[in-house]
Amino acid sequence: MEAGTRVYDDDARQSLSKYIVRAPVGLEKLTWDRDEDTLSWKAPENGHWKGEVRHFDSLDFIAHVTLHIPPKGKHLVRR
């Protein structure tokens, strides 16, 4: 969708709103092993990674997630 596109349909507007506010990582896909201080992420069965499970050291996971935070003042959406 581009900036000039108008969403008049209530269902489409609600769907777009849910997409915008969704969390980047769903907690239901994460499992933390307290004893080993590791984190496992399970991909959806029907997605690109087809149910693959990836394991991270807790600090490595935080490093991977924070790579997606843009610098202060950086605009990611064009108008």
N, C-alpha and C positions, 0 to 999 in steps of 0.2 A: 504494500500500500504506500502511496506517496502522499505528500502534504496536501495536494490538491484534491484528493479523494474524499468524498463525503460519505458517512455511514448513516443512513436514514432508518434502516431496518433495526428494530429493537433487539432482535435476536443477535444480529451481527454486532451491534454496539456492545451488548453484554458479553459476547464472546471475545471481542477485542479488549474490553476492559479487564477481563479475567487473565488474558494473555499478558497484558502490560504489568499487572501487579503480582504475577506469579513469582515464586522464589526461584533463584537460579539453580539451586540444588535442593531436591526434595528430601526431607529428613527420613521418609519411609524407605529411601534407597540406601541409607547409610547405616553402618553397624560399627560401633566402637568397641574394641577389645581393651578394656582397662588394664588388664595384667600385662599385655605386650605393648600397650600404647600405640596401637595400629588402628587404622580405619579401613573399612571395606565399602566399596561402592558397587551396587548392582544395577546394571543397565536394564531398561525395559525389554521385555521379550520381543516386541515387535519393532524396536528402533534400529538404529544404525549398527549398534554393537551387539544386538540380538542376545541379551541376557548375560553378557560377559561380566565377570566380577573382577574388579581391580583393587589391589591392596596398596595402602600408603602408610608410611610412618606419619603420625599425627601432625608433626611440624611440616613435613613435605606436603601434606594435603592442604594445610593452611596457605603454604607458599603457592601452590597451584591455583587455588581459588582466588587469592588476592591479585594474581596476575591479570584478572579480568576486571579489576576496579580501575576505572579511568583516572588520569591525573586530575587534580582539582582545577576546575574551570574549563575542562575539555568538553566540547559539545559533540555528542555522538549521533544526534538526530538533526538532519538538515531540514531547513524550512523552505 
